[in-house]
Amino acid sequence: MIGENYMEIVFHNRVVFPTDNDDMLYSWPATKYAIEHKEPIINTTQMGLLSAELWEKGYRIFVIDKDGKYEIKVGENNERTRREIRPTHALFKMWESGEFDL
């Protein structure tokens, strides 16, 4: 069960995002607004906003791509990379360079 303080953001890679999702945020301003106003569940296509700062705001970070859904976590317990993820990492740059590809 998801508690009242639970927050997650799900980044949908543009190759696989659903077009019938009424809750999907397709624009940068709408996604920024949702983050700034601490919406508890955010689904977005705006990969450029993938940032470790989201952890500071209390979000769990997920990405959905052609290979499925995965979570990016602080530490070594990440299913898509052997690298230890730190809060100082540039997550978007890591994603863009293929760090989380299977």
N, C-alpha and C positions, 0 to 999 in steps of 0.2 A: 504494500500500500504506500502511496506517495503522501508524505506529510505536507502540512501547510507551508513549511519553509523550503520545500524541495524546488529547485530551479534547474532547468536544463535548456541547452541550446543545441539544436540539431542543424548542422550544415548539410545541405543537399547539393552534391556535385551536379552541375548543370546537365550532365549526361543522363542522369537518372531521376531528376526530381519529378514528382507527380504533378500533373496539370489540373487534377480534380481536387486538390487539397485547399479548402477554403481558408485554412489557417496559415498557409504559406505566405511568407513575406518575400516579395520579389524585388523590392527596391532597397537601396542603401539607406535612405532617410527613414523608411519605416522600420528597418531592422535596428538602426541606431536608437530610434525613439523607444522601441520595445526594450532594448538593453538598458537605456538610461532610466526607464520607468520600472525596471525590474519585473517585467512580465515573467511569470513562473515557467512557462513553456514557450519556446520560440522555435519555429521552423523557418529556415531562411535559405536562399540561394546565394547569399552574399558572402562568398568564401574569403574575401578580403578583410572581413571583420573577425576572422579566426585569430584569436589572440589569447595569450596567457593571462591577460588582465581580466578575462571572463571568470577565471577561478577566484580572483580577489573579490569579484562581485557576487560570488556564491554559486556560480553555474557549474554544472557538469557539462563537459563538451563532448559532443558526438558528431561523427561525420558519416554520411551515407554515400557510398560510391557504387560502382558497378559490381564490386565484390561483397557488398553488404554493409552493415552498420557496425561501427566500432567506436569505442570511447578513447579519448586522449586524456591520460591521467598524469599527474605529477609522480615522478619516481620511475622505477624500472618495470613496473607491472603493466606494460602496454603490449597488446597482442599484435600490433603492426610494426613495431620497431624494437630493436635490441638496445637502442640507446636509452640512457636514463633521461627522462624529460624533466627539465627544471622550470620553475616559474619565470626565469629570465629568457627562455628560448623564444625565438620568433616563430610561432606555430604556423603562421601562414606561409612563411618562406620554406619551412620544413615540408609542409604539405605540397607546396608548389614544386619543390625540387624532387618530389616522389618519395620522401622519407617514409610515408605510411602506406605505400603501394605494396601489394602482395607480390 
